Amino acid sequence: MLDKKKIKEILETRFEKDIHTKVSEIPLPSSLKDNYKAAGRIRTAIENNEKIAIVGDYDVDGIVSSVILADFFDLLGVDFFVKIPNRFSDGYGLNPKILEEISGVKLIITVDNGISAVEAAEICKKKGIDLIITDHHMPPPVLPKAYAIINPKQSDCPFPNVEICGAEVAWYLVGALKDVCGVEYDMSNDLDLLVIAIIADMMELRDMNRVLVKLGIKKLNSSKRPAFFAIKNLYSKDKFEFDDISFLIAPLINSTGRMDDASLSYKFLRAKNYKSAKYFLDKIVDLNESRKDEEKTLYESSKALVSKDDEIIVAWGKNWHEGVIGIVASRLCKHYKKPAIVFSVDEHRAKGSARSVNKFDILKLIASQKELLLSFGGHKGAAGIVIESKNLPKFKEAINSSCFLQDLDGISPYADEILGEIDIKELDLELLDILEFFEPYGQKNPKPIFKIKNAVVSNIRMIGKEKNHIKITIEKNNVYKEALYFNYDFMPKEGDRVDLIASVIKNSFRNTITPEFVIKELCLAKN
């Protein structure tokens, strides 16, 4: 049974191997292979008045990367333009189609993409264009033939074994440029943006990322960027909390690339005054609402296709919106506690997005059926797939009878996060302080979740506009505590003895701070 002292000891062990625990200790720009080579080429371009193209990506990390580099280029007076590909008309990253739109440049810089752009790199070489790739995705066996490649995952890159996002790589390029161009520039200026990319791209919140996120949240709240003033005003925020980045800011920025064109979010973050920022934010909010509506429709449609016998959920529909199938797959995972793959089907092929639960390697499972696929890629937790539409039934049957499914046996979606069983009397303001000390929570530092066994339900209230949440009072050993259950899938009765898995939140209703449990799973007690 966990008490507060034991909880603190367990959480402290998560950071024992961290090397970079202060901003003064994080790796220098020189630790990234080709970083200064790239910076030297950019300085030459500036001195020769060459026009430079920046090619980004349509997710939060790619948009923020583009903004960080563009802001610094503005400071230097560089002649440049930014191209953020449109998910629907341009496809992903630097590709031959994008190059057709780029003319009159001798230098192209990619941010958050390009490590697999072998064909595009060949075209650049033939056209006499120098290509600088900044990326953080896993390099393929054959690298593009570029002037410089800045990617910490290159085997011969001396950067420490710390996972960083594309925006952090772009930030490090700015650090090298600052040096070679001999300009005064406070690198902390970008932390308000960097924190959003790190969290949105689900980087490990350990080591240097933990340092940058802690500083970044402070920087975000003191930022003079009109975009953040606009969000605060619209959503009545005095200050941004960590969860505001995950559940408010990042989804807003992401919605444009999912539903329309990510350049709208780029312009929003680069807005020079409040009026301009508010103009773009209004458009973004509309797109985000459309995203929610589309997501809700596809989620309900996909649920209707799920069989309880399926170990892996595979659902598809004609012309389902490609921008939201990944979110729908994530929601199916959470609801059914199983891996899920959702496809959007057109006349000839289906494009799918896969999400996994806990440690199950969804990419390994997908790769086992590669003879059925046109292409696939990703990592153990999430993947993308392209397949001929006619092969979808065969694919669904094959992965649901795969030998890899034995890896799913006994996996709880919360297995990595459960610290142990807690006595409910430990839920108090002191526990809140302990849990807040170890924030931010995320990858490799999951938010603590606790087991509570054999508690008695003493009160139940339906809450929420649609009455889809409940607030219950649980009692054990004459101690009573409140617990919220959002989108509940089991309704207990008063007097029931229950087992539950729950996290802890701080309820600040009417300026009164109360610690509460948030239920993840609830069932009748097993003993």
Secondary structure, DSSP 8 states (H G I E B T S, - for coil): -B-HHHHHHHHHHTTTT-S--SGGGS--GGGSTTHHHHHHHHHHHHHTT--EEEE--SSHHHHHHHHHHHHHHHHHT--EEEE---TTTT-SSS-HHHHHH--S-SEEEEES--TT-HHHHHHHHHHT-EEEEE--S---SS----SEEE-TTSTT----S----HHHHHHHHHHHHHHHHT----GGGGHHHHHHHHHHTT-B-SHHHHHHHHHHHHHHHH---HHHHHHHHHTT-SS--HHHIIIIIHHHHHHHHHHS-THHHHHHHT-SSHHHHHHHHHHHHHHHHHHHHHHHHHHHHHHTT--TT-SSEEEEEET--TTTHHHHHHHHHHHHTS-EEEEEE-SSEEEEEEE--TT--HHHHHHTTGGGEEEEEE-SSEEEEEEEGGGHHHHHHHHTT-GGGGGGTT--TTTTTEEEEB-GGG-SHHHHHHHHHT---BBTB---EEEEEEEEEEEEEEESTTS-EEEEEEEETTEEEEEEETT-S----TT-EEEEEEEEEEE-GGG--EEEEEEEEEEE---
